[in-house]
Amino acid sequence: MARLLAALLTGLAALAASTAARAVPLPEIVAPAVGPRCVLPAEQMRREHMELLRHQRARTVRQGIRGERFSLRLCIACHAGRDERGQPVSVAAPGQFCESCHRYAAVRIDCFQCHSGRPDPEAEAAARRIAGELAAGR
């Protein structure tokens, strides 16, 4: 019985080691393109971004309140990458900001079926203004 238990434990340890070696690597998180940091600490955004976006969506749709710090447009304006020609790349494109984390977490992104994944000039200007406020400590 002891030999069977020892063999079982050895097998489980080997399985765990091989699984750890094949683990999916953590996604590379790209810093915001605008400003020194995000509107909230990174750990908080990782945990709460969907709730913040959901809350903002409700305020926008039900109350007509737009342009707040947690709008999807501002997230995109700060986090969209640029291609070799300097053109914005959708945050939902392979390897980009949203797609890389959502792929890692095995979460389907459906935001961009309706919303653009590329920044617009108005949102970029708002993102720069907010970045200035963050840099000033407001």
C-alpha positions in Angstrom: 0.0 0.0 0.0 2.9 2.4 0.9 4.5 1.6 -2.5 1.3 2.4 -4.4 0.8 5.7 -2.5 4.5 6.6 -3.2 4.1 5.8 -6.9 0.9 7.8 -7.1 2.4 10.8 -5.4 5.5 10.6 -7.7 3.2 10.5 -10.7 1.2 13.5 -9.5 4.4 15.4 -8.9 5.6 14.7 -12.4 2.3 15.7 -13.9 2.3 18.9 -12.0 5.8 19.7 -13.1 5.0 19.0 -16.8 1.9 21.1 -16.6 3.7 24.0 -15.0 6.3 23.9 -17.9 3.5 24.1 -20.5 1.6 26.9 -18.7 0.4 29.8 -20.8 2.8 32.7 -20.5 1.4 35.9 -18.9 0.4 38.5 -21.5 2.7 41.5 -22.0 0.8 44.5 -20.7 1.5 47.6 -22.8 1.7 50.8 -20.7 -0.8 53.6 -21.6 0.3 55.5 -24.8 -1.0 58.7 -23.3 0.1 59.9 -19.9 2.3 58.5 -17.1 -0.2 55.9 -15.8 -3.8 54.6 -16.0 -6.7 56.4 -14.2 -6.5 53.7 -11.5 -3.7 51.4 -10.3 -3.0 48.4 -12.6 -4.0 45.8 -10.1 -7.3 47.5 -9.5 -8.0 47.9 -13.2 -7.3 44.2 -13.8 -9.8 43.2 -11.2 -12.5 45.9 -11.8 -12.4 47.2 -15.3 -15.5 45.3 -16.4 -17.5 46.6 -13.5 -16.3 50.2 -14.2 -17.1 49.9 -17.9 -20.5 48.3 -17.1 -21.3 51.1 -14.6 -20.2 53.8 -17.2 -22.3 52.1 -19.9 -25.4 52.3 -17.7 -24.8 56.0 -16.9 -24.3 56.7 -20.6 -27.3 54.7 -21.9 -29.8 55.4 -19.2 -28.8 58.9 -18.1 -27.0 60.3 -21.1 -23.8 61.0 -19.2 -20.8 60.7 -21.4 -17.1 61.4 -21.4 -16.1 60.2 -17.9 -12.8 58.7 -17.0 -14.0 55.1 -17.3 -15.5 55.4 -20.8 -14.5 52.7 -23.3 -13.5 55.5 -25.8 -10.9 56.8 -23.3 -9.5 53.4 -22.6 -9.0 52.9 -26.3 -7.5 56.3 -26.8 -4.8 55.5 -24.1 -4.2 51.9 -24.8 -4.4 51.5 -28.6 -1.0 50.6 -30.2 0.3 52.0 -33.4 1.6 50.2 -36.5 4.9 50.8 -38.2 3.3 53.7 -40.1 2.0 55.3 -36.9 -1.6 54.4 -37.6 -3.7 53.2 -34.7 -4.2 49.4 -34.4 -7.4 48.1 -32.8 -7.1 47.1 -29.2 -8.9 43.9 -30.2 -6.3 42.9 -32.8 -4.1 39.9 -32.1 -1.4 40.8 -29.6 -2.9 44.2 -28.7 -3.9 45.5 -25.3 -7.4 44.1 -24.8 -7.0 40.9 -26.9 -3.8 39.7 -25.2 -5.3 39.6 -21.7 -8.7 38.4 -22.8 -7.1 35.5 -24.7 -4.9 34.7 -21.7 -8.1 34.7 -19.5 -10.1 32.8 -22.1 -12.7 35.6 -22.2 -14.5 36.5 -25.4 -14.4 40.2 -26.2 -17.7 41.4 -27.7 -17.3 45.1 -27.1 -15.9 45.7 -30.5 -18.8 44.2 -32.4 -20.5 47.6 -31.9 -17.6 49.9 -30.7 -14.5 50.9 -32.6 -11.3 49.5 -31.3 -9.3 52.4 -32.6 -9.1 55.8 -31.0 -10.8 58.9 -32.4 -9.2 62.4 -32.2 -11.8 63.7 -29.7 -11.1 60.8 -27.3 -7.4 61.2 -27.7 -7.6 64.9 -26.8 -9.7 64.0 -23.7 -7.2 61.3 -22.8 -4.4 63.8 -22.9 -6.3 66.2 -20.7 -7.0 63.5 -18.1 -3.3 62.4 -18.3 -2.4 66.0 -17.5 -4.7 66.0 -14.5 -3.2 62.7 -13.3 0.3 64.1 -13.7 -0.7 67.1 -11.6 -2.1 64.9 -8.9 -5.8 65.6 -9.5 
